[in-house]
Amino acid sequence: MSTETKYSRIKINFFDPILSANSYIGNVKENERTVQIQPRLYATDADPSNSLNGKICGYELSWHKHDDIVGDITQSIPFIVDLVDNQPILKLKPNIDTLDCEIQQTHRMYIRAYDCAPLDKRRYSERSSLIVTVDDVNEYAPIFTHNHYLFKLHENQTCDSSSCRVEATDDDCANPDHRVCNYEIITPNVPFSINSHGIISTTSTLNSDQYEFDVIAIDCFLSKDNSRMISQPTRVTFKIIKSCTPIITDNAASSKLSIQSDHIHLFDTINVDTCDETCNVQDIVGTVELDTHELDSGCNLDQCSTINREYILLPKDDHSNEIPQTKITSFNGHNQVLIVNQTEFSGHFNDEFIIRMWMKYTNDNKNNNDKEHIF
């Protein structure tokens, strides 16, 4: 009897894979899925090439360089390495639609290679750094900071960089300063020009009270069709403030003042143009001079009220020296009163009324009656 004993020979995995470089730089456009890597990504293994130990079976990505802090967070990496004809290809994971460089422009990670040995015998290379930059595809047009610009210029005033300027920004990540390269007035035949900084200047004398025109902003970078993106137009309004001198005008038919009541409004027909654009009026002070047309005594009291609204309570005596004693009335403020006939005055007053009193007395010392001034 013969006994045959078989011994299986297990090849020892002696060597770790070695990456082609210590660091790699990758670029991918926002609208693409495959990353272009420099230098070329590959790995070698010193174990026999005809064994599983000497073949490279895959590449692993991680956010960190050390194994003890890798964990499950590598699931958030948006990239994966596929082997196509044994060549590593870095691309987006199937569940990732696109990358947006306006959200995140740079992805920093680490990569290592591993051989085809069984999992418990597998050997890994050292990790090399991998930086992937998302390249912009110029998807945003410039946007003005305001939908409408209003500028006010005084007559004969010129624009400067601080008073007459529009501004647009570009949110593409390829434009870190968010600047635009040019501005253009698209409304024809206006006396204005605009430079690449958005500063508006006048090109001729401004004769109208107001000007309106449209301005566009032009992108700095070319789009996929080699054209530059253009913003939506914004409206610009220039309001010209004419030189103004305050003017007083009177719309009255006549400059003569006719007194027809106990009081009169003097300024109902007067209009004052105070130049609102240049003068903030808080108070107006006026001086009135009345021309009495050479009346010797100034204002004649008998002409200061209308006859039909004047009620005579006590008639005036032209010859006071001849008045009999029974006609003299004294008022002591208590019980001496004078009854006015209701047929002449009902006793009802308006909101405003005037009482006129004219008292005349002589310097006759024989008259011992007390004289009183009543107000």
Buried (B, 14 or more C-beta within 10 A) or exposed (E): EEEEEEEEEEEEBEBBBBBBBEEBBBBBBBEBBEBEBEEEBBBBBEBEEEBBBBBBBBBBBBBBBEEEEBEEEBEEBBBBBEEEEEEBBBBBEEEEEEBEBBEEBEBEBBBBBBBBBEEEBBBBBEBBBBEBBBBBBBBBBBBBEEEEBEBEBEEEBEBEEEEBBBBBBBEBBBBEEBBBBBBBBEBEEBBBBBEEEBBBBBEEEBEEEEBEBBBBBBBBBEEEEEEBBBBEBBBBEBBBBEEBEEEEEEEEEEEEEEEEEBEEEEEEEEEEEBBEEEEEEEEEEEEEEEEEEEEEEEEEEEEEBEEEEEEEEEEEEEEEEEEEEEEEEEEEEEEEEEEBEEEEEEEEEEEEEEEEEEEEEEEEEEEEEEEEEEE
